[in-house]
């Protein structure tokens, strides 16, 4: 049975840009601290870990105690979302649960002029003695009202996996459809769903359709995270804004790979729903 959370507080620990003068650092990547309150209890979750260990510096600057985190959710296996994980695990200790899709350990590559490795900077074995590693393709409850999406079904909306490949152990190089692209779905009492995305490689509209389908809740209140619009045309971004407007989503904080040009379109098309974010930004719902 689907559960609720009473409230959620999110602090952006890592983003491409800093949004506060609190001596936080910026880098190409994403990490969001998610604090969920349900029935008098508080649950502390970290969604992604940025590209390097600056997530630790920024957490300290922003008053986030990483040792209190019980769960770390990895959105997908790219370096800019996994690179700070080992540094974070030094602060959390062995009892923390790391939840991810099994494909985060794939040998991920991008071909854009040259071939480049963009996968996680560690192996499965590197993690197994440092945390409770939970690998699943399925929807799973992280804490009351908060769910790891597992594999996002695709409904024909745009996806964002250009030039991405996986090197298999048999020597084959195949296109990476990013089955490991996973969202955090939070069901906030009296509000609706809050969707947190890493890069949204599977497409934010596919993610929304999937989240509402698996939960049975049609109301999506907020979207926070990367939307992978940086290379989209203004026309395509405007089309996306119109679809989000029609869904009556109240709050959208585009981060990371959304891109500056796309953010400008969001602010032009749906200014009443768009919030400029960055490292240090705080949202409470």
C-alpha positions in Angstrom: 0.0 0.0 0.0 1.3 3.4 -1.0 2.5 5.5 2.0 2.8 9.3 2.5 5.3 11.7 3.9 4.2 14.7 5.8 6.9 17.0 4.4 10.2 17.1 2.5 13.2 19.4 2.7 15.7 19.4 -0.1 19.2 21.0 -0.1 21.1 21.1 -3.3 24.7 20.1 -2.3 26.2 19.9 -5.8 25.2 21.6 -9.0 26.9 23.2 -12.0 26.4 26.6 -10.3 26.5 27.9 -6.8 23.4 29.7 -5.6 24.6 30.9 -2.2 27.6 32.9 -0.9 28.2 30.3 1.8 31.6 29.3 0.2 30.1 26.2 -1.5 31.8 24.9 -4.6 30.3 24.2 -8.0 31.1 21.5 -10.5 29.5 19.7 -13.4 27.3 17.2 -11.4 24.5 16.8 -9.0 23.8 15.9 -5.4 20.7 16.6 -3.4 20.1 16.1 0.3 16.6 15.0 0.9 15.1 15.1 4.4 11.7 13.4 4.8 9.4 13.7 7.8 6.7 11.2 8.4 4.7 10.4 11.5 7.1 12.2 13.8 10.3 10.6 12.4 12.9 12.1 10.2 14.7 10.2 7.4 17.9 11.5 5.7 18.6 10.5 2.1 21.3 11.6 -0.3 20.4 11.5 -4.0 23.6 11.3 -6.1 27.0 12.5 -5.0 28.4 14.8 -7.7 31.6 14.3 -9.7 34.2 14.7 -6.9 34.4 14.9 -3.2 33.3 18.6 -3.1 29.9 17.2 -1.8 31.6 16.7 1.5 32.8 20.4 1.6 29.5 21.7 0.6 27.6 19.6 3.1 29.7 21.0 5.9 29.2 24.5 4.7 25.5 24.0 4.5 25.1 22.3 7.9 24.3 18.9 6.5 25.6 16.0 8.7 26.4 13.2 6.3 26.9 10.8 9.1 23.1 10.9 9.7 22.3 9.7 6.2 20.6 6.3 6.2 20.2 5.9 2.4 22.1 7.0 -0.7 20.2 6.7 -4.0 22.1 6.8 -7.2 20.2 8.1 -10.2 22.5 6.4 -12.9 26.0 5.3 -13.5 27.7 8.4 -14.9 30.7 9.9 -13.2 29.1 13.3 -12.5 26.5 11.6 -10.2 28.7 8.8 -8.7 32.1 10.4 -8.3 31.7 11.6 -4.8 30.3 8.3 -3.4 33.4 6.9 -1.9 34.1 10.2 -0.1 30.6 10.3 1.3 30.9 6.7 2.5 33.9 7.6 4.5 31.5 9.9 6.5 28.4 7.7 6.7 29.9 4.4 7.8 29.2 0.8 6.8 25.5 0.8 7.9 24.3 3.1 5.1 22.2 1.6 2.3 23.2 2.5 -1.3 20.3 1.9 -3.7 20.8 1.7 -7.4 20.1 -0.1 -10.6 22.5 -2.9 -11.4 23.6 -1.3 -14.6 25.3 1.6 -12.8 28.5 -0.6 -13.0 28.3 -0.8 -16.8 31.4 0.4 -18.8 29.7 3.6 -20.0 31.2 5.6 -22.9 30.4 8.6 -25.0 31.5 9.2 -28.6 31.5 12.9 -29.4 34.5 13.4 -31.7 36.5 11.2 -29.4 35.7 8.1 -27.3 35.6 8.9 -23.6 34.8 6.9 -20.5 31.9 8.5 -18.5 31.0 5.7 -16.1 31.4 5.4 -12.3 35.0 5.6 -11.0 34.6 2.4 -8.9 33.5 -1.2 -9.2 30.8 -3.2 -7.5 33.5 -4.8 -5.4 34.8 -1.4 -4.3 31.4 -0.8 -2.7 30.4 -4.1 -1.2 32.5 -3.8 2.0 31.7 -0.1 2.5 27.9 -0.1 2.6 24.8 -2.2 2.3 24.5 -2.3 -1.5 21.0 -2.8 -2.8 20.8 -3.3 -6.6 17.3 -3.5 -8.1 15.4 -2.8 -11.3 12.2 -2.5 -9.4 10.2 0.2 -7.6 11.2 0.0 -3.9 10.3 2.0 -0.8 13.2 3.8 0.7 11.3 5.2 3.6 7.6 6.1 4.3 6.3 8.0 1.2 9.6 7.9 -0.6 10.4 5.5 -3.5 13.3 4.6 -5.7 11.7 4.4 -9.2 13.7 1.5 -10.6 13.6 1.2 -14.4 11.5 3.9 -15.9 9.1 2.6 -18.6 9.2 4.5 -21.9 6.0 5.8 -23.4 7.2 7.3 -26.6 8.2 10.8 -25.2 11.7 12.1 -26.0 14.6 10.4 -24.4 18.2 11.8 -24.0 20.8 9.1 -24.6 22.7 10.6 -27.7 26.1 9.2 -28.5 26.1 7.0 -25.4 27.4 3.4 -25.5 28.2 0.5 -23.2 31.3 -1.7 -23.6 30.2 -5.3 -22.9 32.5 -8.0 -21.5 32.2 -9.9 -24.9 33.9 -7.0 -26.6 30.8 -5.5 -28.2 30.0 -1.8 -28.1 26.2 -1.3 -27.9 24.0 1.8 -27.6 23.2 2.7 -24.0 19.5 3.1 -23.6 20.1 4.1 -19.9 17.9 1.5 -18.2 19.6 2.6 -14.9 18.2 6.1 -15.1 16.1 6.3 -11.9 14.2 9.0 -10.1 13.2 9.5 -6.5 9.4 9.7 -6.1 8.1 11.3 -2.9 4.4 11.3 -2.1 3.7 14.3 0.0 0.4 14.4 2.0 -2.1 16.9 0.5 0.3 18.0 -2.2 1.0 15.1 -4.6 4.2 13.7 -6.0 7.6 15.3 -5.9 9.9 13.9 -8.6 13.7 14.2 -8.2 15.7 13.5 -11.3 19.4 13.1 -11.9 19.7 13.8 -15.6 16.4 12.6 -16.8 18.0 10.5 -19.6 14.8 8.5 -19.9 12.9 11.7 -20.5 11.1 13.8 -17.9 7.7 13.2 -19.6 8.3 9.4 -19.5 9.3 9.7 -15.8 6.1 11.6 -15.0 4.0 9.1 -16.8 5.7 6.2 -15.1 5.6 7.8 -11.6 1.9 8.5 -11.8 1.2 5.0 -13.2 3.1 3.0 -10.5 1.7 5.2 -7.7 -1.8 5.7 -9.0 -1.5 9.4 -8.1 -2.0 11.7 -11.0 -1.1 14.9 -9.2 2.6 15.9 -9.6 3.4 18.9 -7.4 7.1 19.5 -8.1 10.0 18.4 -10.2 13.6 19.0 -9.0 16.8 18.0 -10.8 18.4 17.6 -14.2 16.1 17.6 -17.2 18.8 17.2 -20.0 17.6 20.0 -22.2 21.0 21.7 -22.8 21.1 20.6 -26.4 17.4 20.9 -27.2 16.1 23.7 -29.5 14.1 26.5 -27.8 11.0 25.3 -29.7 11.3 21.8 -28.1 11.9 23.3 -24.7 8.8 25.5 -25.1 6.8 22.4 -26.0 8.0 20.7 -22.8 7.1 23.8 -20.8 3.6 23.7 -22.2 3.1 20.0 -21.3 4.3 20.7 -17.8 1.9 23.6 -17.6 -1.0 21.4 -18.7 -0.1 19.0 -15.9 -0.4 21.9 -13.5 3.0 21.2 -11.8 3.4 23.9 -9.2 7.1 24.0 -8.7 10.0 23.2 -11.1 13.7 23.6 -10.2 15.7 22.8 -13.3 19.3 21.9 -12.3 22.5 20.5 -13.8 22.1 19.3 -17.4 19.0 21.3 -18.0 21.2 24.0 -19.4 21.3 27.8 -19.2 19.5 28.4 -22.5 16.7 26.0 -21.6 16.4 27.6 -18.1 15.9 30.9 -19.9 13.0 29.4 -21.8 11.5 28.0 -18.6 11.7 31.4 -17.0 10.1 33.0 -20.1 7.3 30.4 -20.6 6.4 29.3 -17.0 8.0 32.0 -14.7 5.4 31.4 -12.0 6.4 27.8 -11.7 10.2 27.9 -12.3 12.8 28.4 -9.5 16.4 29.1 -10.3 18.5 26.7 -8.3 22.1 25.7 -7.6 24.4 24.5 -4.9 23.0 25.8 -1.6 19.4 26.1 -2.8 16.8 24.9 -0.3 13.2 23.8 -1.0 10.6 22.8 1.6 7.3 21.2 0.7 
